[in-house]
Amino acid sequence: MNNQLNHAGNQSGLATQLGAMLRSMRVVDLSPTLERGIPNWPMHPPLVIDKARLKARDGYYSQLLMISEHTGTHVDAPAHFHGDLMHMTIDTFPPDVLIAPAVLYDFSDKDLQPGDLISLDMVKTYEAEKGAQVGEGEIPLINFGWMQRYWRTDDQSTWFVKNAPGIQEDAIIYFKERGIRAIGCDTVACDMAVIDGVGQETTGHTTHWLPNGILIIEMLTNLHQLSLRSLFVATPMKIREGSGSPIRPVAFCEP
């Protein structure tokens, strides 16, 4: 009995220490606000928010949401692009799949344009300059600078999703071979460049990432606020046979 009590005490102590450690870190919110006019992939249904219940009328306040699995910051599961991988929908992944150390790859100073691609040489040069490299079980976070420059919710909001840079196949393969569990970015389709609404090659979705169980996180914001390394924390919704899920990710950074 004493051993059991000591074990329980140690576990409680670890939880307390972890909580104190996380509270001592700088927290960065990586998702935009869900609101009317939010950019979404043109073929996806738009986000609808309706004030369905009002306190003065109904006695309480509540909104009705109509939302795609790929609205705002979200994660793509393998089944999103692969009909033969319906056993790899978002509900089949463990709840902590998106809780992992992350490494920032910041290319926001490159003035990337729609259709431009991040190459393996760019990735390796960045790693050499920063002295950091994403490792097995970790998550690279790619900052194109797109969200910071072009995110808006007015009548011009669709430009953000109809135009974007992407990632060249050699860099896509490199990240796969590093053994990553997921990859995130601040554009609508991560590896896929988009020009005037036309998606370009997307071998991360079709060949190298999703088919290998590497999840793709899209439309992250505030990546420019991250430290080089951080703890990425997000949980997908448990949607039966989900092709993906909206998420509310945060990063815990050193002060």
Backbone as CSV, one residue per row, in Angstrom:
resi,resn,N_x,N_y,N_z,CA_x,CA_y,CA_z,C_x,C_y,C_z
1,MET,0.838,-1.208,0.000,0.000,0.000,0.000,0.867,1.250,0.000
2,ASN,1.938,1.241,0.833,2.833,2.409,0.872,3.486,2.651,-0.485
3,ASN,3.878,1.530,-1.149,4.487,1.674,-2.477,3.513,2.299,-3.471
4,GLN,2.232,1.876,-3.373,1.224,2.443,-4.268,1.029,3.925,-4.002
5,LEU,1.027,4.313,-2.715,0.867,5.717,-2.358,2.057,6.540,-2.844
6,ASN,3.261,5.962,-2.680,4.458,6.669,-3.139,4.428,6.858,-4.655
7,HIS,3.983,5.790,-5.365,3.900,5.889,-6.823,2.899,6.965,-7.230
8,ALA,1.743,6.981,-6.574,0.733,7.993,-6.871,1.265,9.385,-6.574
9,GLY,2.012,9.511,-5.466,2.593,10.803,-5.112,3.592,11.275,-6.138
10,ASN,4.423,10.324,-6.628,5.405,10.682,-7.652,4.718,11.127,-8.935
11,GLN,3.644,10.400,-9.319,2.919,10.777,-10.520,2.307,12.167,-10.380
12,SER,1.730,12.435,-9.199,1.158,13.756,-8.952,2.231,14.825,-9.027
13,GLY,3.415,14.496,-8.481,4.514,15.457,-8.526,4.948,15.760,-9.943
14,LEU,5.005,14.726,-10.788,5.400,14.922,-12.182,4.397,15.804,-12.914
15,ALA,3.105,15.559,-12.672,2.077,16.368,-13.323,2.173,17.827,-12.881
16,THR,2.435,18.031,-11.605,2.570,19.392,-11.082,3.781,20.086,-11.682
17,GLN,4.897,19.354,-11.762,6.111,19.923,-12.335,5.930,20.271,-13.809
18,LEU,5.265,19.351,-14.536,5.034,19.608,-15.958,4.145,20.827,-16.137
19,GLY,3.094,20.925,-15.333,2.208,22.081,-15.426,2.941,23.373,-15.158
20,ALA,3.796,23.379,-14.115,4.559,24.579,-13.781,5.536,24.934,-14.905
21,MET,6.146,23.916,-15.502,7.096,24.153,-16.597,6.393,24.773,-17.807
22,LEU,5.220,24.234,-18.159,4.483,24.765,-19.303,4.022,26.192,-19.045
23,ARG,3.585,26.473,-17.813,3.127,27.829,-17.495,4.264,28.837,-17.514
24,SER,5.492,28.353,-17.358,6.650,29.250,-17.384,7.090,29.583,-18.801
25,MET,6.523,28.882,-19.788,6.933,29.067,-21.169,6.037,30.091,-21.862
26,ARG,6.514,30.603,-22.979,5.754,31.556,-23.781,4.830,30.776,-24.715
27,VAL,3.540,31.094,-24.673,2.552,30.360,-25.468,2.176,31.172,-26.704
28,VAL,2.241,30.545,-27.867,1.860,31.192,-29.120,0.633,30.481,-29.686
29,ASP,-0.427,31.236,-29.900,-1.652,30.715,-30.519,-1.422,30.629,-32.024
30,LEU,-1.587,29.444,-32.596,-1.255,29.222,-34.001,-2.477,29.136,-34.917
31,SER,-3.631,29.528,-34.424,-4.825,29.452,-35.267,-5.510,30.806,-35.371
32,PRO,-6.071,31.131,-36.537,-6.847,32.359,-36.678,-8.228,32.186,-36.063
33,THR,-8.918,33.297,-35.842,-10.283,33.258,-35.337,-11.222,32.727,-36.418
34,LEU,-12.116,31.833,-36.034,-13.144,31.373,-36.963,-14.236,32.429,-37.022
35,GLU,-14.431,33.011,-38.205,-15.397,34.090,-38.366,-15.910,34.112,-39.798
36,ARG,-16.978,34.864,-39.998,-17.551,34.978,-41.340,-16.502,35.532,-42.314
37,GLY,-16.461,34.966,-43.510,-15.540,35.438,-44.531,-14.167,34.810,-44.476
38,ILE,-13.956,33.875,-43.564,-12.644,33.234,-43.441,-12.287,32.539,-44.762
39,PRO,-11.044,32.653,-45.233,-10.669,31.983,-46.485,-10.845,30.470,-46.398
40,ASN,-11.314,29.868,-47.470,-11.415,28.410,-47.539,-11.185,27.967,-48.975
41,TRP,-10.746,26.738,-49.128,-10.505,26.187,-50.465,-11.789,26.332,-51.281
42,PRO,-11.695,26.858,-52.517,-12.897,27.225,-53.274,-13.941,26.116,-53.410
43,MET,-13.526,24.857,-53.483,-14.485,23.764,-53.659,-15.093,23.300,-52.341
44,HIS,-14.574,23.791,-51.221,-15.106,23.387,-49.918,-16.277,24.281,-49.524
45,PRO,-17.212,23.765,-48.738,-18.303,24.624,-48.263,-17.766,25.703,-47.329
46,PRO,-18.364,26.891,-47.356,-17.883,27.972,-46.497,-18.285,27.754,-45.048
47,LEU,-17.602,28.441,-44.158,-17.979,28.442,-42.749,-19.236,29.295,-42.574
48,VAL,-20.225,28.738,-41.898,-21.452,29.467,-41.593,-21.594,29.558,-40.079
49,ILE,-21.752,30.769,-39.565,-21.982,30.990,-38.136,-23.280,31.770,-37.989
50,ASP,-24.226,31.189,-37.277,-25.521,31.834,-37.102,-25.830,31.972,-35.612
51,LYS,-26.265,33.153,-35.207,-26.651,33.376,-33.808,-28.026,32.738,-33.580
52,ALA,-28.002,31.429,-33.383,-29.231,30.640,-33.347,-30.071,30.900,-32.101
53,ARG,-29.453,31.185,-30.982,-30.173,31.438,-29.748,-29.625,32.713,-29.102
54,LEU,-30.553,33.597,-28.719,-30.189,34.873,-28.106,-30.716,34.922,-26.677
55,LYS,-29.949,35.486,-25.781,-30.341,35.537,-24.369,-31.679,36.244,-24.187
56,ALA,-31.849,37.394,-24.861,-33.083,38.168,-24.678,-34.300,37.413,-25.187
57,ARG,-34.124,36.617,-26.224,-35.253,35.920,-26.845,-35.454,34.512,-26.304
58,ASP,-34.311,33.790,-26.123,-34.395,32.368,-25.820,-33.944,31.995,-24.409
59,GLY,-33.429,32.967,-23.673,-32.994,32.688,-22.315,-31.542,32.285,-22.198
60,TYR,-30.879,32.054,-23.319,-29.453,31.741,-23.320,-28.889,32.079,-24.701
61,TYR,-27.551,32.177,-24.785,-26.881,32.547,-26.030,-26.133,31.346,-26.578
62,SER,-26.324,31.041,-27.864,-25.613,29.933,-28.501,-25.621,30.143,-30.008
63,GLN,-24.486,29.813,-30.640,-24.384,29.937,-32.091,-24.430,28.556,-32.753
64,LEU,-24.927,28.519,-33.972,-24.932,27.316,-34.799,-23.773,27.401,-35.780
65,LEU,-22.993,26.339,-35.882,-21.872,26.292,-36.817,-22.144,25.265,-37.905
66,MET,-21.862,25.642,-39.149,-21.782,24.693,-40.256,-20.359,24.812,-40.791
67,ILE,-19.609,23.723,-40.696,-18.167,23.828,-40.892,-17.626,22.603,-41.627
68,SER,-16.715,22.827,-42.545,-16.019,21.737,-43.221,-14.928,21.183,-42.311
69,GLU,-14.510,19.951,-42.588,-13.387,19.373,-41.842,-12.078,20.111,-42.124
70,HIS,-12.074,20.942,-43.170,-10.849,21.628,-43.589,-11.028,23.147,-43.515
71,THR,-11.611,23.596,-42.431,-11.849,25.024,-42.202,-10.806,25.577,-41.242
72,GLY,-10.306,26.779,-41.544,-9.327,27.408,-40.655,-8.093,26.530,-40.519
73,THR,-7.424,26.608,-39.388,-6.291,25.717,-39.142,-6.829,24.303,-38.993
74,HIS,-6.290,23.389,-39.783,-6.836,22.033,-39.794,-5.744,21.041,-40.162
75,VAL,-6.067,19.767,-39.991,-5.123,18.700,-40.312,-5.756,17.772,-41.336
76,ASP,-4.959,17.360,-42.316,-5.392,16.399,-43.336,-4.977,14.995,-42.918
77,ALA,-5.913,14.053,-43.002,-5.616,12.639,-42.785,-5.374,11.958,-44.129
78,PRO,-4.719,10.785,-44.144,-4.441,10.102,-45.412,-5.679,9.867,-46.274
79,ALA,-6.824,9.598,-45.665,-8.038,9.316,-46.439,-8.508,10.523,-47.249
80,HIS,-8.014,11.706,-46.924,-8.430,12.914,-47.631,-8.108,12.834,-49.122
81,PHE,-6.991,12.190,-49.472,-6.569,12.097,-50.866,-6.549,10.661,-51.386
82,HIS,-6.813,9.676,-50.511,-6.589,8.285,-50.903,-7.787,7.421,-50.526
83,GLY,-8.592,7.080,-51.537,-9.767,6.261,-51.296,-9.446,4.878,-50.781
84,ASP,-8.213,4.398,-51.034,-7.818,3.074,-50.561,-7.270,3.112,-49.141
85,LEU,-7.280,4.304,-48.514,-6.758,4.427,-47.139,-7.861,4.875,-46.175
86,MET,-9.068,4.349,-46.367,-10.158,4.705,-45.474,-9.986,4.125,-44.070
87,HIS,-8.990,3.258,-43.903,-8.649,2.787,-42.560,-7.719,3.779,-41.859
88,MET,-7.393,4.911,-42.535,-6.524,5.927,-41.957,-7.248,7.280,-41.966
89,THR,-8.480,7.267,-41.475,-9.214,8.512,-41.274,-8.753,9.142,-39.961
90,ILE,-9.153,10.382,-39.713,-8.576,11.122,-38.590,-8.901,10.485,-37.248
91,ASP,-10.034,9.805,-37.133,-10.418,9.187,-35.864,-9.590,7.955,-35.522
92,THR,-8.798,7.456,-36.479,-7.977,6.271,-36.219,-6.620,6.631,-35.615
93,PHE,-6.289,7.920,-35.590,-4.997,8.336,-35.049,-5.124,8.601,-33.548
94,PRO,-4.063,8.348,-32.781,-4.130,8.586,-31.333,-4.319,10.068,-31.034
95,PRO,-4.947,10.390,-29.898,-5.245,11.794,-29.595,-4.012,12.667,-29.432
96,ASP,-2.856,12.052,-29.148,-1.634,12.834,-28.952,-0.739,12.853,-30.189
97,VAL,-1.284,12.486,-31.349,-0.461,12.412,-32.559,0.150,13.760,-32.911
98,LEU,-0.517,14.866,-32.564,-0.006,16.198,-32.892,0.577,16.902,-31.673
99,ILE,1.022,16.137,-30.707,1.747,16.693,-29.565,3.192,16.217,-29.687
100,ALA,4.078,17.130,-30.065,5.455,16.721,-30.365,6.361,17.943,-30.430
101,PRO,7.667,17.746,-30.263,8.603,18.852,-30.503,8.504,19.319,-31.954
102,ALA,8.657,20.624,-32.148,8.564,21.197,-33.489,9.780,22.067,-33.770
103,VAL,10.137,22.152,-35.051,11.243,23.002,-35.500,10.695,23.976,-36.538
104,LEU,10.969,25.252,-36.346,10.523,26.282,-37.278,11.470,26.382,-38.467
105,TYR,10.893,26.359,-39.676,11.630,26.626,-40.912,11.032,27.907,-41.487
106,ASP,11.713,29.011,-41.245,11.156,30.331,-41.563,11.735,30.866,-42.869
107,PHE,10.904,30.864,-43.918,11.301,31.394,-45.228,10.549,32.675,-45.554
108,SER,10.031,33.338,-44.526,9.214,34.537,-44.754,10.016,35.697,-45.323
109,ASP,11.352,35.660,-45.221,12.184,36.745,-45.746,12.529,36.556,-47.224
110,LYS,12.022,35.493,-47.836,12.373,35.188,-49.236,11.433,35.854,-50.243
111,ASP,10.407,36.551,-49.767,9.444,37.218,-50.653,8.900,36.245,-51.694
112,LEU,8.477,35.072,-51.237,7.964,34.044,-52.134,6.677,34.502,-52.810
113,GLN,6.514,34.089,-54.058,5.347,34.450,-54.864,4.536,33.196,-55.193
114,PRO,3.287,33.365,-55.655,2.494,32.190,-56.045,3.257,31.313,-57.031
115,GLY,3.320,30.023,-56.744,4.020,29.090,-57.621,5.458,28.838,-57.256
116,ASP,6.072,29.718,-56.436,7.455,29.489,-56.007,7.522,28.255,-55.107
117,LEU,8.656,27.541,-55.179,8.814,26.309,-54.422,10.045,26.367,-53.520
118,ILE,9.883,25.899,-52.292,11.021,25.739,-51.392,11.754,24.462,-51.792
119,SER,13.042,24.582,-52.026,13.842,23.447,-52.492,14.615,22.813,-51.341
120,LEU,15.185,21.638,-51.602,16.017,20.961,-50.613,17.230,21.812,-50.270
121,ASP,17.827,22.467,-51.261,18.978,23.333,-50.988,18.594,24.447,-50.012
122,MET,17.412,25.013,-50.171,16.953,26.061,-49.259,16.793,25.516,-47.843
123,VAL,16.241,24.317,-47.741,16.041,23.698,-46.423,17.376,23.421,-45.747
124,LYS,18.319,22.842,-46.486,19.614,22.497,-45.897,20.417,23.751,-45.544
125,THR,20.314,24.777,-46.362,20.994,26.034,-46.052,20.430,26.630,-44.762
126,TYR,19.134,26.607,-44.630,18.482,27.119,-43.416,18.949,26.333,-42.193
127,GLU,18.986,25.007,-42.298,19.408,24.178,-41.165,20.849,24.476,-40.769
128,ALA,21.707,24.666,-41.764,23.112,24.962,-41.467,23.254,26.317,-40.784
129,GLU,22.474,27.292,-41.233,22.547,28.633,-40.642,22.002,28.657,-39.218
130,LYS,20.929,27.917,-38.976,20.272,27.936,-37.671,20.829,26.901,-36.704
131,GLY,21.529,25.898,-37.226,22.063,24.857,-36.358,20.976,23.977,-35.776
132,ALA,19.899,23.778,-36.515,18.786,22.955,-36.049,18.256,22.133,-37.206
133,GLN,17.758,20.958,-36.882,17.251,20.050,-37.894,16.121,19.233,-37.283
134,VAL,15.017,19.128,-37.992,13.902,18.341,-37.465,14.304,16.875,-37.393
135,GLY,13.834,16.180,-36.358,14.213,14.794,-36.145,13.026,13.850,-36.176
136,GLU,13.298,12.592,-35.934,12.270,11.563,-35.967,11.183,11.848,-34.925
137,GLY,9.945,11.715,-35.353,8.824,11.933,-34.455,8.514,13.386,-34.182
138,GLU,9.197,14.309,-34.871,8.984,15.739,-34.656,8.164,16.342,-35.799
139,ILE,7.895,17.649,-35.689,7.042,18.327,-36.659,7.750,19.570,-37.196
140,PRO,8.104,19.607,-38.477,8.620,20.847,-39.057,7.453,21.801,-39.329
141,LEU,7.653,23.076,-39.013,6.639,24.107,-39.250,7.198,25.080,-40.281
142,ILE,6.596,25.111,-41.461,7.099,25.905,-42.577,6.382,27.247,-42.618
143,ASN,7.152,28.324,-42.464,6.574,29.660,-42.537,6.929,30.289,-43.881
144,PHE,5.939,30.327,-44.798,6.121,30.997,-46.077,5.961,32.506,-45.930
145,GLY,5.410,32.950,-44.801,5.061,34.349,-44.630,3.722,34.685,-45.265
146,TRP,2.983,33.662,-45.693,1.747,33.857,-46.459,0.602,34.355,-45.573
147,MET,0.439,33.720,-44.439,-0.634,34.117,-43.533,-0.432,35.554,-43.060
148,GLN,0.790,35.879,-42.722,1.109,37.215,-42.209,0.876,38.295,-43.262
149,ARG,1.124,37.968,-44.526,1.020,38.959,-45.599,-0.380,39.063,-46.211
150,TYR,-1.092,37.938,-46.312,-2.276,37.933,-47.176,-3.578,37.477,-46.512
151,TRP,-3.566,37.074,-45.264,-4.799,36.615,-44.627,-5.771,37.780,-44.449
152,ARG,-7.017,37.596,-44.854,-8.050,38.616,-44.685,-9.409,37.929,-44.742
153,THR,-10.445,38.637,-44.281,-11.780,38.040,-44.243,-12.814,38.900,-44.964
154,ASP,-12.349,39.834,-45.796,-13.286,40.670,-46.548,-13.586,40.024,-47.902
155,ASP,-14.099,40.812,-48.857,-14.499,40.235,-50.142,-13.313,39.849,-51.025
156,GLN,-12.094,40.110,-50.557,-10.891,39.701,-51.282,-10.202,38.498,-50.624
157,SER,-10.881,37.849,-49.703,-10.242,36.805,-48.902,-9.815,35.593,-49.716
158,THR,-10.487,35.323,-50.838,-10.167,34.101,-51.576,-8.807,34.164,-52.272
159,TRP,-8.206,35.365,-52.421,-6.882,35.425,-53.055,-5.886,34.574,-52.277
160,PHE,-6.028,34.549,-50.958,-5.116,33.794,-50.101,-5.068,32.317,-50.479
161,VAL,-6.224,31.730,-50.767,-6.264,30.298,-51.067,-6.100,30.003,-52.561
162,LYS,-6.286,31.003,-53.418,-6.134,30.784,-54.859,-4.721,31.043,-55.343
163,ASN,-3.858,31.472,-54.427,-2.453,31.754,-54.763,-1.573,31.381,-53.578
164,ALA,-0.526,30.613,-53.839,0.353,30.206,-52.733,1.634,29.592,-53.278
165,PRO,2.723,29.715,-52.533,3.941,28.960,-52.849,3.788,27.524,-52.354
166,GLY,4.788,26.691,-52.638,4.728,25.296,-52.211,6.111,24.750,-51.913
167,ILE,6.233,23.439,-51.947,7.483,22.762,-51.583,7.868,21.799,-52.704
168,GLN,9.121,21.857,-53.103,9.639,21.017,-54.176,9.737,19.563,-53.701
169,GLU,9.649,18.624,-54.638,9.604,17.213,-54.260,10.858,16.757,-53.524
170,ASP,12.023,17.288,-53.866,13.232,16.833,-53.167,13.175,17.201,-51.682
171,ALA,12.616,18.343,-51.356,12.461,18.729,-49.951,11.358,17.919,-49.285
172,ILE,10.289,17.610,-50.019,9.210,16.774,-49.494,9.765,15.404,-49.084
173,ILE,10.578,14.816,-49.954,11.178,13.508,-49.665,12.127,13.605,-48.475
174,TYR,12.900,14.671,-48.421,13.849,14.869,-47.316,13.123,14.863,-45.976
175,PHE,12.021,15.601,-45.866,11.278,15.627,-44.607,10.716,14.248,-44.278
176,LYS,10.232,13.532,-45.280,9.736,12.176,-45.037,10.840,11.296,-44.476
177,GLU,12.016,11.381,-45.059,13.122,10.527,-44.629,13.660,10.900,-43.255
178,ARG,13.331,12.083,-42.777,13.706,12.463,-41.411,12.830,11.769,-40.374
179,GLY,11.769,11.129,-40.814,10.911,10.381,-39.893,9.910,11.252,-39.154
180,ILE,9.486,12.355,-39.774,8.549,13.260,-39.108,7.176,12.592,-38.946
181,ARG,6.420,13.051,-37.940,5.073,12.512,-37.742,4.001,13.382,-38.406
182,ALA,4.327,14.645,-38.634,3.412,15.590,-39.279,4.244,16.757,-39.773
183,ILE,3.629,17.585,-40.624,4.279,18.802,-41.082,3.216,19.890,-41.147
184,GLY,3.584,21.111,-40.790,2.633,22.208,-40.782,3.131,23.392,-41.583
185,CYS,2.206,24.242,-42.020,2.573,25.418,-42.802,1.476,26.472,-42.669
186,ASP,1.741,27.645,-43.248,0.791,28.761,-43.137,0.047,29.021,-44.439
187,THR,0.029,28.036,-45.348,-0.729,28.173,-46.587,-1.887,27.179,-46.592
188,VAL,-2.691,27.225,-47.647,-3.896,26.406,-47.697,-3.611,24.943,-48.019
189,ALA,-2.473,24.649,-48.664,-2.226,23.277,-49.097,-0.795,22.817,-48.871
190,CYS,-0.029,23.539,-48.104,1.320,23.182,-47.659,2.271,22.927,-48.828
191,ASP,2.397,21.680,-49.293,3.356,21.409,-50.359,2.863,21.872,-51.721
192,MET,1.544,21.998,-51.888,0.980,22.350,-53.197,1.025,23.853,-53.449
193,ALA,1.755,24.265,-54.471,1.687,25.659,-54.909,0.380,25.878,-55.663
194,VAL,-0.154,27.089,-55.579,-1.410,27.419,-56.252,-1.216,28.722,-57.021
195,ILE,-1.640,28.741,-58.290,-1.530,29.929,-59.132,-2.894,30.215,-59.749
196,ASP,-3.464,31.364,-59.410,-4.773,31.765,-59.944,-5.825,30.662,-59.791
197,GLY,-5.825,30.021,-58.640,-6.828,29.006,-58.345,-6.530,27.619,-58.857
198,VAL,-5.415,27.443,-59.546,-5.051,26.128,-60.093,-3.947,25.513,-59.240
199,GLY,-4.253,24.384,-58.602,-3.263,23.696,-57.787,-2.209,23.026,-58.645
200,GLN,-0.965,23.115,-58.216,0.142,22.502,-58.949,0.418,21.107,-58.375
201,GLU,1.564,20.566,-58.670,1.931,19.231,-58.191,1.902,19.181,-56.666
202,THR,1.415,18.068,-56.102,1.279,17.961,-54.648,1.699,16.574,-54.163
203,THR,2.981,16.253,-54.345,3.444,14.898,-54.044,3.498,14.599,-52.547
204,GLY,3.431,15.640,-51.715,3.315,15.379,-50.277,1.979,14.726,-49.965
205,HIS,0.923,15.248,-50.594,-0.411,14.686,-50.399,-0.557,13.333,-51.096
206,THR,-0.030,13.240,-52.317,-0.320,12.054,-53.130,0.654,10.895,-52.950
207,THR,1.917,11.191,-52.621,2.948,10.156,-52.701,3.764,9.966,-51.421
208,HIS,4.222,11.052,-50.807,5.263,10.908,-49.792,4.804,11.085,-48.341
209,TRP,3.845,11.931,-48.083,3.448,12.194,-46.700,2.205,11.422,-46.293
210,LEU,1.070,11.773,-46.858,-0.180,11.137,-46.421,-0.152,9.611,-46.554
211,PRO,0.323,9.038,-47.669,0.324,7.579,-47.763,1.223,6.906,-46.721
212,ASN,2.149,7.655,-46.146,3.051,7.124,-45.119,2.629,7.531,-43.711
213,GLY,1.386,7.990,-43.582,0.860,8.317,-42.252,1.372,9.623,-41.690
214,ILE,1.980,10.462,-42.532,2.464,11.778,-42.092,1.326,12.784,-42.306
215,LEU,0.804,13.321,-41.223,-0.324,14.240,-41.304,0.133,15.618,-41.777
216,ILE,-0.768,16.349,-42.434,-0.446,17.668,-42.986,-1.325,18.713,-42.313
217,ILE,-0.682,19.681,-41.652,-1.384,20.747,-40.935,-1.305,22.011,-41.783
218,GLU,-2.465,22.622,-42.033,-2.508,23.766,-42.949,-3.134,24.993,-42.297
219,MET,-2.763,26.161,-42.817,-3.278,27.466,-42.393,-2.964,27.779,-40.923
220,LEU,-1.717,27.556,-40.556,-1.223,28.003,-39.247,-0.941,29.505,-39.293
221,THR,-1.134,30.172,-38.197,-0.819,31.597,-38.130,0.197,31.858,-37.016
222,ASN,0.745,33.071,-37.013,1.695,33.526,-35.973,2.990,32.715,-35.933
223,LEU,3.338,32.065,-37.034,4.584,31.296,-37.042,5.801,32.199,-36.842
224,HIS,5.682,33.471,-37.210,6.804,34.401,-37.033,7.092,34.678,-35.553
225,GLN,6.189,34.292,-34.672,6.394,34.509,-33.243,7.087,33.340,-32.553
226,LEU,7.332,32.263,-33.275,7.886,31.062,-32.659,9.389,31.169,-32.425
227,SER,9.850,30.457,-31.411,11.284,30.226,-31.266,11.668,29.113,-32.243
228,LEU,12.958,28.892,-32.408,13.423,27.897,-33.373,12.865,26.512,-33.050
229,ARG,12.860,26.171,-31.774,12.282,24.905,-31.333,11.161,25.199,-30.343
230,SER,10.129,24.394,-30.383,8.993,24.573,-29.484,8.315,23.231,-29.271
231,LEU,7.356,23.230,-28.361,6.490,22.060,-28.187,5.161,22.382,-28.843
232,PHE,4.809,21.617,-29.872,3.561,21.815,-30.600,2.484,20.960,-29.957
233,VAL,1.331,21.569,-29.680,0.246,20.850,-29.005,-1.067,21.124,-29.722
234,ALA,-1.694,20.080,-30.227,-3.021,20.179,-30.837,-3.653,18.802,-30.795
235,THR,-4.975,18.763,-30.792,-5.690,17.490,-30.879,-6.792,17.614,-31.929
236,PRO,-6.833,16.689,-32.886,-7.934,16.692,-33.853,-9.245,16.271,-33.190
237,MET,-10.357,16.721,-33.753,-11.654,16.230,-33.320,-11.792,14.763,-33.743
238,LYS,-12.507,13.996,-32.929,-12.665,12.564,-33.202,-13.874,12.362,-34.113
239,ILE,-13.681,12.643,-35.395,-14.759,12.589,-36.385,-14.742,11.217,-37.067
240,ARG,-15.813,10.470,-36.930,-15.852,9.147,-37.554,-15.638,9.282,-39.064
241,GLU,-14.681,8.505,-39.575,-14.317,8.496,-40.985,-13.959,9.896,-41.488
242,GLY,-13.345,10.699,-40.616,-12.997,12.064,-40.963,-11.822,12.149,-41.927
243,SER,-11.969,12.989,-42.951,-10.855,13.236,-43.880,-9.833,14.182,-43.277
244,GLY,-10.201,14.801,-42.173,-9.342,15.743,-41.469,-10.137,16.358,-40.348
245,SER,-9.594,17.418,-39.761,-10.294,18.046,-38.646,-9.771,19.445,-38.403
246,PRO,-10.661,20.392,-38.075,-10.180,21.672,-37.545,-9.435,21.426,-36.239
247,ILE,-8.420,22.247,-35.960,-7.664,22.135,-34.713,-7.410,23.530,-34.138
248,ARG,-7.099,23.589,-32.856,-6.673,24.822,-32.191,-5.261,24.574,-31.638
249,PRO,-4.229,24.731,-32.449,-2.874,24.432,-32.002,-2.236,25.589,-31.242
250,VAL,-1.374,25.235,-30.318,-0.542,26.215,-29.624,0.880,25.685,-29.609
251,ALA,1.820,26.596,-29.456,3.239,26.216,-29.317,3.763,26.780,-28.016
252,PHE,4.444,25.944,-27.256,5.103,26.369,-26.021,6.567,26.633,-26.351
253,CYS,6.968,27.896,-26.196,8.309,28.340,-26.562,9.073,28.784,-25.321
254,GLU,10.393,28.725,-25.429,11.205,29.275,-24.355,10.988,30.786,-24.272
255,PRO,10.942,31.341,-23.054,10.670,32.786,-22.907,11.663,33.643,-23.692
